C-alpha cells in the first residue's frame, strides 16, 4: 500500500509542470501535489511558510536563476528529483539529497523508476555507490553543431555557427543566417532548445532563440523588461520578460 506523500513541483514552464503532474497522478494516485512554483524566489517563500514536503521535483534552470540557490536560502531536508534539459549539473545535483536526475522531456518510465528508488530508500535500502556513479557517468550532452537539410535532389549542411538566431513563424521553424538568408528546419522550438549549447544560445521568448554573439544592445524598459537589438538584424527588437531578465543577465555574465 502506497503512503500518501506531499509533492512540491518547481518548474517555470507550464507544459512541463502539467506533464509531471499528470505522470505522478497516473503512477501514484495516492500522492498529493501540494503546490507548483515557478521560480527560486517563489519556492523559497513557499518552503519557509509550509511544512516540508515529502519530495521535490525541481527544474534546475528557473526564470530567476538556478534552483541550487534554493538550498542556499532555506533548509531542505526532503529528497529531490532534479529535472532539466541539460546534464551539466549532475554532480552538483547529487550533493542536494538527489534521488535522481531526469533529462527533459521527462519519460514516464524514468520517473517511475525514480519514485521506486525513493520508496526503497525510505524503506531503509540505501542506493549503492555503483548506482550513483552510473548516473554521474551518463553520456555528456553532445550539442548539435550542424543540420542536414534537404536540398534539390540531395542534402546540404548548415553549421550552427553560421546561425544568428532561430525563430518560429506560423508554426514553421527558421534559422536566420549570419550571411543573410534563412533556412527552414524540421525541429520544434523545444527540440532546438535541448540540442543547442546553452552557453551560446538563449531562448528569449516563445518565438526566438538567439546566439550570444548576435546581441548588440541591451536596454532596460518599463516594468523590468529588457529590450535587445541585434548586431546584424538591427531592425529586430527582442523583449525579455521581467521574470526571465535575471536569467538572461546571468547568462550574458557567465
C-alpha positions as CSV (number, residue, x, y, z in Angstrom):
1,X,0.0,0.0,0.0
2,X,1.4,3.4,-1.0
3,X,1.8,6.0,1.6
4,X,0.4,9.4,0.9
5,X,3.1,11.9,0.1
6,X,3.0,15.7,-0.4
7,X,4.9,16.7,-3.5
8,X,6.3,20.2,-4.4
9,X,6.9,20.8,-8.1
10,X,9.2,23.7,-9.0
11,X,9.0,24.3,-12.8
12,X,8.7,27.5,-14.8
13,X,7.3,26.0,-18.0
14,X,3.6,25.1,-17.6
15,X,3.7,22.3,-20.2
16,X,6.5,20.6,-18.3
17,X,4.7,21.1,-14.9
18,X,1.5,19.7,-16.3
19,X,3.4,16.7,-17.7
20,X,4.9,16.0,-14.3
21,X,1.6,16.4,-12.6
22,X,-0.1,14.0,-15.0
23,X,2.6,11.4,-14.7
24,X,2.5,11.5,-10.9
25,X,-1.3,11.2,-10.9
26,X,-1.1,8.2,-13.1
27,X,1.9,6.5,-11.4
28,X,1.0,7.3,-7.7
29,X,-2.7,8.2,-7.3
30,X,-2.2,8.4,-3.5
31,X,0.4,11.2,-3.9
32,X,-0.7,14.8,-3.4
33,X,0.7,17.7,-5.4
34,X,0.9,20.3,-2.7
35,X,1.9,23.2,-5.0
36,X,3.6,24.1,-8.2
37,X,6.1,27.0,-8.0
38,X,7.8,28.7,-11.0
39,X,10.9,30.5,-9.6
40,X,13.6,30.3,-7.0
41,X,12.0,33.2,-5.0
42,X,8.5,31.6,-5.0
43,X,9.9,28.2,-4.0
44,X,11.9,29.7,-1.1
45,X,8.8,31.6,0.1
46,X,6.7,28.5,0.0
47,X,9.2,26.4,1.8
48,X,9.6,29.0,4.5
49,X,5.9,29.1,5.2
50,X,4.8,25.5,4.7
51,X,5.6,22.1,6.2
52,X,8.5,20.3,4.5
53,X,7.2,18.2,1.5
54,X,8.0,14.6,1.2
55,X,9.5,15.1,-2.2
56,X,10.5,17.9,-4.5
57,X,10.5,17.7,-8.3
58,X,12.9,20.5,-9.1
59,X,13.8,22.0,-12.5
60,X,17.4,23.3,-12.4
61,X,17.1,26.3,-14.7
62,X,14.3,28.6,-13.5
63,X,13.2,32.1,-14.6
64,X,15.2,33.9,-11.9
65,X,18.3,31.6,-11.7
66,X,19.5,28.1,-10.9
67,X,17.4,26.1,-8.4
68,X,20.5,25.3,-6.4
69,X,20.1,28.8,-4.9
70,X,17.0,27.5,-3.1
71,X,19.3,25.3,-0.9
72,X,21.4,28.3,0.0
73,X,18.4,30.3,1.2
74,X,16.3,27.7,3.0
75,X,16.8,24.3,4.6
76,X,15.6,21.4,2.5
77,X,15.6,18.0,4.2
78,X,13.3,16.1,1.8
79,X,14.6,14.1,-1.2
80,X,14.8,15.8,-4.6
81,X,14.4,14.6,-8.1
82,X,16.0,17.1,-10.4
83,X,14.7,17.7,-13.9
84,X,16.5,19.7,-16.7
85,X,17.2,19.8,-20.4
86,X,20.9,19.8,-19.6
87,X,23.1,17.3,-17.8
88,X,26.0,19.6,-17.0
89,X,24.7,20.0,-13.4
90,X,24.6,16.3,-12.5
91,X,27.5,16.3,-9.9
92,X,26.0,19.3,-8.1
93,X,22.6,17.8,-8.1
94,X,23.7,14.7,-6.2
95,X,25.0,16.9,-3.4
96,X,21.5,18.0,-2.6
97,X,19.6,14.9,-1.4
98,X,19.0,14.0,-5.0
99,X,17.2,10.7,-5.7
100,X,17.6,11.0,-9.4
101,X,18.4,13.4,-12.2
102,X,16.0,13.3,-15.2
103,X,16.6,14.8,-18.5
104,X,13.8,16.5,-20.4
105,X,11.5,15.7,-22.0
106,X,10.7,13.6,-18.9
107,X,9.9,9.9,-19.7
108,X,7.2,8.4,-17.5
109,X,9.1,5.1,-17.1
110,X,12.2,7.0,-15.8
111,X,10.1,8.9,-13.4
112,X,8.5,5.7,-12.2
113,X,12.0,4.2,-11.6
114,X,12.9,7.4,-9.6
115,X,9.9,7.0,-7.4
116,X,10.6,3.4,-6.8
117,X,14.2,4.4,-5.8
118,X,12.8,7.0,-3.4
119,X,10.4,4.4,-1.8
120,X,13.1,1.8,-1.4
121,X,15.4,4.4,0.1
122,X,12.8,5.3,2.6
123,X,12.3,1.6,3.4
124,X,15.9,1.6,4.6
125,X,17.6,0.4,1.4
126,X,20.4,2.8,0.6
127,X,21.3,3.4,-3.1
128,X,24.6,1.7,-3.9
129,X,27.7,3.8,-4.7
130,X,27.8,2.0,-8.1
131,X,24.2,3.1,-8.8
132,X,25.0,6.7,-8.1
133,X,28.2,6.6,-10.2
134,X,26.2,5.2,-13.1
135,X,24.0,8.3,-13.1
136,X,27.1,10.6,-12.9
137,X,28.6,8.7,-15.9
138,X,25.7,9.3,-18.2
139,X,27.0,10.4,-21.5
140,X,27.6,14.1,-21.6
141,X,25.2,16.0,-23.9
142,X,26.7,16.3,-27.4
143,X,25.3,19.6,-28.5
144,X,24.3,20.0,-32.1
145,X,26.9,21.5,-34.4
146,X,25.2,21.1,-37.8
147,X,21.9,20.4,-39.5
148,X,21.5,18.1,-42.6
149,X,18.8,19.7,-44.7
150,X,17.1,18.5,-48.0
151,X,18.4,20.3,-51.0
152,X,17.3,19.8,-54.6
153,X,17.8,16.0,-55.2
154,X,20.1,15.6,-52.2
155,X,21.1,17.3,-49.0
156,X,23.2,20.1,-47.7
157,X,24.6,21.0,-44.3
158,X,24.0,24.1,-42.2
159,X,26.5,24.8,-39.5
160,X,25.1,26.0,-36.1
161,X,28.0,28.5,-36.0
162,X,26.5,30.2,-39.1
163,X,23.2,30.9,-37.4
164,X,22.4,34.4,-36.0
165,X,19.1,33.3,-34.4
166,X,16.3,30.8,-34.7
167,X,12.7,31.9,-34.9
168,X,9.2,30.4,-35.1
169,X,6.7,31.9,-37.6
170,X,3.3,30.4,-38.3
171,X,4.4,27.2,-36.7
172,X,7.4,26.9,-39.0
173,X,11.0,27.0,-37.6
174,X,13.6,29.1,-39.4
175,X,17.3,29.6,-38.9
176,X,18.4,33.2,-39.7
177,X,21.9,33.1,-41.1
178,X,24.8,35.4,-40.3
179,X,25.4,35.9,-44.0
180,X,21.7,36.7,-44.7
181,X,19.1,34.3,-45.9
182,X,17.0,31.8,-43.9
183,X,16.6,28.0,-43.8
184,X,13.6,26.0,-42.7
185,X,14.2,23.4,-40.0
186,X,12.2,20.3,-39.1
187,X,12.9,20.7,-35.4
188,X,10.5,22.3,-32.9
189,X,11.4,25.1,-30.6
190,X,11.6,22.7,-27.6
191,X,13.9,20.3,-29.5
192,X,16.2,23.1,-30.5
193,X,16.4,24.4,-27.0
194,X,17.6,21.0,-25.8
195,X,20.0,20.4,-28.7
196,X,21.8,23.8,-28.7
197,X,24.7,24.7,-26.4
198,X,23.1,26.7,-23.6
199,X,26.4,28.7,-23.2
200,X,25.9,30.0,-26.7
201,X,22.1,30.1,-27.2
202,X,19.3,31.6,-25.1
203,X,15.6,31.2,-25.6
204,X,14.4,34.8,-25.4
205,X,10.7,34.1,-25.7
206,X,8.3,31.6,-27.3
207,X,9.3,32.5,-30.8
208,X,13.1,33.1,-30.7
209,X,16.4,31.5,-29.7
210,X,19.3,33.9,-30.0
211,X,23.1,33.4,-30.3
212,X,25.1,35.3,-27.7
213,X,27.4,36.8,-30.4
214,X,24.4,38.2,-32.2
215,X,23.4,40.6,-29.4
216,X,24.1,44.2,-30.0
217,X,22.5,46.5,-27.4
218,X,20.6,45.7,-24.2
219,X,18.3,48.4,-22.8
220,X,16.1,48.5,-19.7
221,X,12.5,49.2,-20.4
222,X,9.3,49.6,-18.4
223,X,8.2,47.1,-15.9
224,X,11.6,45.4,-15.6
225,X,11.7,44.1,-19.2
226,X,14.8,44.2,-21.3
227,X,14.9,45.2,-25.0
228,X,17.6,43.7,-27.2
229,X,18.8,44.8,-30.6
230,X,21.0,42.6,-32.8
231,X,24.3,43.5,-34.4
232,X,23.3,42.5,-37.9
233,X,19.5,42.4,-38.0
234,X,19.2,45.8,-36.4
235,X,15.5,46.2,-37.3
236,X,14.7,43.3,-35.0
237,X,13.7,44.2,-31.4
238,X,13.5,41.4,-28.9
239,X,11.9,41.8,-25.5
240,X,12.9,39.7,-22.4
241,X,10.2,39.5,-19.8
242,X,10.7,40.7,-16.3
243,X,10.7,37.1,-14.9
244,X,13.3,36.0,-17.5
245,X,15.5,39.1,-17.2
246,X,17.6,37.8,-14.3
247,X,18.3,34.5,-16.1
248,X,19.3,36.4,-19.3
249,X,21.7,38.7,-17.4
250,X,23.3,35.7,-15.6
251,X,23.7,34.0,-19.0
252,X,25.4,37.1,-20.5
253,X,27.6,37.5,-17.5
254,X,28.8,33.9,-17.3
